Amino acid sequence: MIQNVAVIGAGSWGTALASVLADNGHQVTLWVRNAEQAESINSNHMNEKYLPDAKLSASIVATSDLNAAVTGKPVVLLAVPSHAMRQVCRDLAPMLAQDVLLLHAVKGFELESLKRMSEVMHEELPKSIATRLAVLSGPSHAEEVVRRQPTTVVVASESEDSMLHAQDLLMNGNFRVYTNPDLVGAEIAGALKNIIALGAGMSDGLGFGDNAKAALLTRGLAEISRLGLKLGALPPTFSGLAGIGDLVATCTSKHSRNWRAGFLLGQGKKLDDVLAEIGMVVEGVRTTQAANVIAKREDVEMPITHVLYGILFEGKDPRQGVEQLMGRLKTYEMEYLNPDHK
């Protein structure tokens, strides 16, 4: 069924998802904060700021008027930075139809509250909407999606109807969509993999090889799963698209802002200079802050996250961080074999 869809957020990911929806025949309204950017998208059918080489469908109409973007729309997809989610939902709440399908594609925690995105949405939106929301996750670089390269993702929700609706909206010959009822796990995996991507980029920036990166991904997945299970996620999610799939893509691709940030840090640049050079939100930085606190609160061991926190916010030298990880006390690889594991 062809539908009118509002995409809130015209960064690279929001624009790429708007393109997928337009390819599927839907009428897409793309909300941007800046009126000049909206005018440019409508005139040139390009998002020159975030995806300068991609031609967009004429059925994508940009606007800086949030109310006009969402009023009467049966589907609203959120693709905003994690730190903006609460305010955007607060603004949207009185505008949304009660039967709207709300889908988000945001990978991070709210730093101040340490809440997942769906938890923030539950606090700011009417219950009838929040209980049916869904999350989109998985290995999906916007630069490839907008060029219609084969991509496979997952939609997670506690509502089967919402999952199936979102799957039907987005799935096509280039963009394959699976469903998963583990919304908690999908959000946690999607957020925490950005921390490990920072580490993978840092490893490359330091000149280390494949052995080091393989270890980072493997042990990184172990600590992502460890915290996820403590917070109520289901184990299979971490071996799926939202888990290992997204982790591999983000840790091995130069499309990844988190990998790029880590690479520049590994080369000796300071965090402020790195963020200024990238010029876009690097979610892994804030997620490292949040996860470091959550791990302490939940009494979960996350050594890679802890070391990266020290590098990002306490002035630890990246090579010292590697020495700290390599010098940890010997232990079991499989934690269930260790009677003392947390």
C-alpha positions as CSV (number, residue, x, y, z in Angstrom):
1,M,0.0,0.0,0.0
2,I,1.4,3.4,-1.0
3,Q,1.5,5.7,2.0
4,N,2.5,9.3,2.9
5,V,5.6,9.1,5.2
6,A,7.4,11.8,7.1
7,V,11.1,11.3,7.7
8,I,12.4,13.5,10.5
9,G,16.0,14.3,10.1
10,A,17.9,15.0,6.8
11,G,21.3,13.8,7.7
12,S,22.9,11.1,5.6
13,W,20.9,8.3,7.2
14,G,17.5,10.1,7.1
15,T,18.1,11.0,3.5
16,A,19.0,7.5,2.5
17,L,15.9,6.1,4.2
18,A,13.8,8.7,2.4
19,S,15.3,7.5,-0.8
20,V,14.4,3.8,0.0
21,L,10.8,4.8,0.8
22,A,10.6,6.9,-2.4
23,D,11.9,3.9,-4.5
24,N,9.0,1.9,-3.0
25,G,6.5,4.4,-4.4
26,H,5.7,6.2,-1.1
27,Q,5.3,10.0,-0.9
28,V,8.0,11.2,1.4
29,T,8.2,14.5,3.3
30,L,11.7,15.1,4.6
31,W,12.0,17.4,7.6
32,V,15.1,19.5,7.9
33,R,15.9,22.2,10.5
34,N,17.2,24.7,8.0
35,A,14.9,26.3,5.5
36,E,17.7,27.0,3.0
37,Q,18.7,23.3,3.0
38,A,15.0,22.3,2.4
39,E,14.9,24.7,-0.6
40,S,18.1,23.3,-1.9
41,I,16.9,19.7,-1.7
42,N,13.6,20.6,-3.4
43,S,15.3,22.6,-6.2
44,N,18.3,20.3,-6.9
45,H,16.9,16.9,-5.7
46,M,20.2,16.5,-3.8
47,N,21.3,16.7,-0.2
48,E,24.6,18.4,-1.0
49,K,25.6,18.7,2.7
50,Y,25.4,15.0,3.6
51,L,25.2,13.0,0.4
52,P,26.5,15.2,-2.3
53,D,26.8,12.6,-5.0
54,A,23.3,11.1,-4.7
55,K,20.4,12.2,-6.9
56,L,17.1,12.0,-5.0
57,S,13.6,11.2,-6.2
58,A,11.4,14.1,-7.1
59,S,8.7,12.5,-4.8
60,I,10.9,13.5,-1.8
61,V,9.7,16.9,-0.6
62,A,11.7,18.7,2.0
63,T,10.3,21.2,4.6
64,S,11.5,23.0,7.7
65,D,8.0,23.1,9.1
66,L,7.7,20.2,11.5
67,N,3.9,20.4,11.9
68,A,3.4,20.4,8.1
69,A,5.8,17.4,7.8
70,V,3.9,15.1,10.2
71,T,0.3,16.2,10.3
72,G,-2.0,13.5,8.8
73,K,1.0,11.2,8.1
74,P,0.3,7.5,9.0
75,V,4.0,6.8,9.2
76,V,6.8,8.9,10.8
77,L,10.4,7.8,10.8
78,L,12.9,9.5,13.1
79,A,16.5,9.8,12.1
80,V,17.9,12.5,14.4
81,P,20.9,12.5,16.6
82,S,20.4,10.7,20.0
83,H,20.8,14.0,21.9
84,A,18.0,15.6,20.0
85,M,15.5,12.7,20.4
86,R,13.7,13.9,23.6
87,Q,13.1,17.4,22.3
88,V,12.0,16.2,18.9
89,C,9.5,13.8,20.5
90,R,8.3,16.5,22.8
91,D,7.6,18.7,19.8
92,L,6.0,15.9,17.9
93,A,3.7,14.6,20.6
94,P,0.7,17.0,20.0
95,M,1.0,16.7,16.2
96,L,0.9,12.9,15.7
97,A,-2.2,10.9,14.8
98,Q,-3.1,8.3,17.5
99,D,-2.7,5.4,15.1
100,V,0.6,6.5,13.6
101,L,3.4,4.0,13.1
102,L,6.5,5.6,14.7
103,L,9.8,4.1,13.5
104,H,13.2,5.2,14.7
105,A,16.7,4.6,13.2
106,V,18.8,6.2,16.0
107,K,21.7,4.4,17.6
108,G,22.7,5.8,20.9
109,F,21.7,6.5,24.5
110,E,20.5,9.8,26.0
111,L,23.6,10.8,28.0
112,E,21.8,12.7,30.8
113,S,19.4,9.9,31.6
114,L,21.3,6.9,30.3
115,K,18.1,5.7,28.6
116,R,17.6,4.0,25.3
117,M,15.8,5.8,22.6
118,S,12.6,3.9,22.9
119,E,12.6,4.7,26.7
120,V,12.9,8.4,25.9
121,M,10.1,8.1,23.4
122,H,7.9,6.3,26.0
123,E,8.3,9.2,28.3
124,E,7.5,11.9,25.8
125,L,4.8,10.4,23.6
126,P,1.2,9.2,24.1
127,K,1.1,5.6,25.4
128,S,-1.0,4.5,22.4
129,I,1.9,5.5,20.1
130,A,4.8,4.5,22.2
131,T,3.7,0.9,22.8
132,R,3.7,0.3,19.1
133,L,7.0,1.9,18.1
134,A,9.7,0.1,16.1
135,V,13.4,0.4,15.7
136,L,15.4,0.0,12.5
137,S,19.0,-1.4,12.9
138,G,21.6,-3.4,11.2
139,P,24.7,-2.9,8.8
140,S,23.6,-0.1,6.6
141,H,25.9,2.7,5.6
142,A,23.9,5.6,4.1
143,E,26.4,6.1,1.3
144,E,25.7,2.5,0.0
145,V,21.9,2.5,0.7
146,V,21.4,5.7,-1.4
147,R,23.3,4.1,-4.3
148,R,21.0,1.1,-4.0
149,Q,23.7,-1.4,-3.1
150,P,22.5,-4.6,-1.5
151,T,21.7,-4.0,2.2
152,T,20.0,-6.1,4.8
153,V,18.6,-4.7,8.0
154,V,16.3,-5.6,10.9
155,V,13.1,-4.0,12.3
156,A,12.5,-4.7,16.0
157,S,9.4,-4.1,18.0
158,E,7.2,-5.5,20.8
159,S,4.3,-5.1,18.4
160,E,4.1,-7.7,15.6
161,D,1.8,-5.4,13.6
162,S,4.4,-2.6,13.7
163,M,7.2,-4.9,12.6
164,L,5.3,-6.2,9.7
165,H,4.1,-2.8,8.6
166,A,7.6,-1.3,8.7
167,Q,9.0,-4.3,6.8
168,D,6.4,-3.9,4.1
169,L,7.2,-0.1,3.8
170,L,10.9,-0.5,3.5
171,M,11.7,-3.8,1.8
172,N,12.6,-4.0,-1.9
173,G,15.1,-5.7,-4.1
174,N,18.0,-3.7,-2.8
175,F,17.0,-3.3,0.8
176,R,16.0,-6.5,2.6
177,V,14.3,-6.2,5.9
178,Y,14.0,-8.9,8.6
179,T,11.9,-8.7,11.8
180,N,13.0,-9.3,15.4
181,P,10.8,-9.0,18.6
182,D,13.8,-8.0,20.7
183,L,13.6,-4.2,20.7
184,V,15.9,-3.9,23.7
185,G,18.6,-5.9,22.2
186,A,18.5,-4.1,18.8
187,E,18.8,-0.8,20.5
188,I,21.7,-1.8,22.8
189,A,23.6,-3.5,20.0
190,G,23.1,-0.6,17.6
191,A,24.4,1.9,20.2
192,L,27.3,0.0,21.7
193,K,28.9,-1.1,18.4
194,N,29.9,2.5,17.9
195,I,32.2,2.3,20.9
196,I,34.0,-0.7,19.4
197,A,34.2,1.1,16.0
198,L,36.1,3.9,17.7
199,G,38.5,1.3,19.0
200,A,38.8,-0.4,15.6
201,G,39.6,2.9,14.0
202,M,42.1,3.7,16.7
203,S,43.8,0.4,16.2
204,D,44.2,1.2,12.5
205,G,45.4,4.7,13.2
206,L,48.1,3.2,15.5
207,G,49.2,1.0,12.7
208,F,48.2,-2.3,14.2
209,G,47.1,-5.2,12.0
210,D,44.3,-7.7,11.4
211,N,45.0,-9.6,14.6
212,A,44.3,-6.6,16.7
213,K,41.1,-5.7,14.9
214,A,39.8,-9.2,15.0
215,A,40.4,-9.3,18.8
216,L,38.6,-5.9,19.2
217,L,35.6,-7.1,17.3
218,T,35.4,-10.4,19.1
219,R,35.9,-9.1,22.6
220,G,33.9,-6.1,21.8
221,L,30.9,-8.3,20.9
222,A,31.4,-10.1,24.2
223,E,31.1,-7.0,26.3
224,I,28.2,-5.7,24.2
225,S,26.4,-9.0,24.8
226,R,27.3,-9.0,28.5
227,L,25.7,-5.6,29.1
228,G,22.8,-6.3,26.8
229,L,21.8,-9.5,28.6
230,K,22.0,-7.7,31.9
231,L,19.6,-5.1,30.6
232,G,17.0,-7.7,29.3
233,A,18.1,-8.4,25.7
234,L,17.8,-11.8,24.1
235,P,21.0,-13.6,23.3
236,P,20.3,-14.4,19.5
237,T,20.1,-10.7,18.7
238,F,23.8,-10.2,19.2
239,S,24.7,-12.9,16.6
240,G,22.3,-11.3,14.1
241,L,22.2,-8.2,11.9
242,A,21.8,-5.7,14.8
243,G,24.7,-7.3,16.6
244,I,27.6,-8.8,14.7
245,G,26.3,-7.6,11.4
246,D,26.3,-3.9,12.3
247,L,29.5,-4.4,14.3
248,V,31.5,-5.7,11.4
249,A,30.2,-3.0,9.0
250,T,30.9,-0.1,11.4
251,C,34.4,-1.4,12.4
252,T,35.7,-2.1,9.0
253,S,34.4,0.6,6.7
254,K,35.8,4.1,6.0
255,H,32.2,5.2,5.6
256,S,31.9,5.0,9.4
257,R,32.3,8.3,11.3
258,N,33.1,6.3,14.4
259,W,35.9,4.4,12.7
260,R,37.2,7.7,11.2
261,A,37.2,9.4,14.6
262,G,39.1,6.5,16.1
263,F,41.6,6.5,13.3
264,L,42.4,10.2,13.7
265,L,42.7,9.7,17.5
266,G,45.1,6.8,16.9
267,Q,47.2,9.1,14.8
268,G,47.5,11.5,17.7
269,K,44.9,14.1,17.1
270,K,42.8,15.5,20.0
271,L,39.1,14.7,20.4
272,D,37.9,18.3,19.8
273,D,40.0,18.6,16.6
274,V,38.7,15.2,15.4
275,L,35.1,16.1,15.9
276,A,35.6,19.4,14.1
277,E,37.3,17.7,11.2
278,I,34.5,15.2,10.8
279,G,31.8,17.9,11.1
280,M,29.0,15.5,11.9
281,V,27.7,13.7,15.0
282,V,30.0,10.9,16.1
283,E,27.6,8.9,18.3
284,G,30.2,6.6,19.7
285,V,31.7,9.4,21.8
286,R,28.6,10.1,23.8
287,T,27.8,6.4,23.9
288,T,31.2,5.7,25.5
289,Q,30.3,8.2,28.2
290,A,26.9,6.6,28.8
291,A,28.0,3.0,28.6
292,N,30.9,3.6,31.0
293,V,28.4,4.8,33.7
294,I,25.8,2.1,32.9
295,A,28.4,-0.6,33.2
296,K,29.4,0.6,36.6
297,R,25.8,0.9,37.7
298,E,25.0,-2.6,36.5
299,D,28.3,-4.1,37.8
300,V,29.2,-5.4,34.3
301,E,32.8,-5.7,33.1
302,M,33.4,-3.7,29.9
303,P,37.2,-3.2,29.7
304,I,37.3,-1.9,26.1
305,T,34.7,0.7,26.9
306,H,36.5,1.7,30.0
307,V,39.8,2.1,28.3
308,L,38.3,4.1,25.4
309,Y,36.6,6.4,28.0
310,G,40.0,7.0,29.5
311,I,41.4,7.9,26.0
312,L,38.5,10.2,25.1
313,F,37.9,12.0,28.4
314,E,40.9,11.5,30.7
315,G,43.9,12.1,28.4
316,K,45.1,8.5,28.3
317,D,47.5,7.8,25.5
318,P,46.0,5.2,23.0
319,R,49.1,3.0,23.2
320,Q,48.8,3.0,27.0
321,G,45.2,1.9,26.5
322,V,46.3,-1.1,24.4
323,E,48.9,-2.0,27.0
324,Q,46.2,-1.8,29.7
325,L,44.0,-4.2,27.8
326,M,46.8,-6.6,26.9
327,G,48.0,-6.6,30.5
328,R,44.7,-7.6,32.1
329,L,44.7,-10.6,34.4
330,K,44.3,-14.0,32.6
331,T,40.7,-15.3,32.4
332,Y,38.4,-17.6,30.6
333,E,37.2,-16.7,27.1
334,M,33.8,-18.2,27.6
335,E,32.4,-16.6,30.7
336,Y,30.0,-19.3,31.6
337,L,33.1,-21.5,32.4
338,N,34.2,-19.0,35.0
339,P,32.5,-19.4,38.3
340,D,33.3,-15.8,39.3
341,H,32.1,-14.1,36.2
342,K,29.5,-11.2,36.5
